[in-house]
Amino acid sequence: MRFYFVDKITEFKKGSSISGIKNISMTEPFFTFHFQRYPVMPGVLIIESLAQLAGLMIEMSFEKGCYKKAILSIIDKTKIKFMARPGDQIIMNAVLENISENGAVCAVSAFIDQKLLCETRLTFALMDAGGLYDKYLEDERQALINTLMRDFNGGGGEL
């Protein structure tokens, strides 16, 4: 993945829920064009942040050795209440509503200063990545998880 829109995981309950943070900095590359005189985080990137967080929860909810890749397939009932701007910190939450071998559904929400920024429902297709297993990519994925969960449960998010 080229861009990560989750800076930190603050809570994780395997197969149930996850919470995380996205800090919005003026140095984000999308502010160059969106918009130069009034920088606003695009709504689609707020949803992408929530999808990345929910996707990590889904992938980490399977047993070790069962590697599934969560791929966003449906965005439903989305409401964005106001604009996210540089200096804001987005608190994100995802709750797993349903999971099976082939897919998962999550209710997600985002808050700034305890005010609801966005809520939506995300559906993911699950791809069995066992046949695509690559030691290098798995090590990279684990390094990302360890970084995001560095202060969670004594540090490190070893699956």
Stockholm file with secondary structure:
# STOCKHOLM 1.0

chainA/1-159         MRFYFVDKITEFKKGSSISGIKNISMTEPFFTFHFQRYPVMPGVLIIESLAQLAGLMIEMSFEKGCYKKAILSIIDKTKIKFMARPGDQIIMNAVLENISENGAVCAVSAFIDQKLLCETRLTFALMDAGGLYDKYLEDERQALINTLMRDFNGGGGEL
#=GR chainA/1-159 SS CCCCCCCEEEEEETTTEEEEEEECCTTCGGGGTSCSSSCCCCHHHHHHHHHHHHHHHHHHTSCTTCCEEEEEEEEEEEEECSCCCTTCEEEEEEEEEEECSSEEEEEEEEEETTEEEEEEEEEEEEEECGGGCCHHHHHHHHHHHHHHTTTSTTSCCCC
#=GC SS_cons         CCCCCCCEEEEEETTTEEEEEEECCTTCGGGGTSCSSSCCCCHHHHHHHHHHHHHHHHHHTSCTTCCEEEEEEEEEEEEECSCCCTTCEEEEEEEEEEECSSEEEEEEEEEETTEEEEEEEEEEEEEECGGGCCHHHHHHHHHHHHHHTTTSTTSCCCC
//
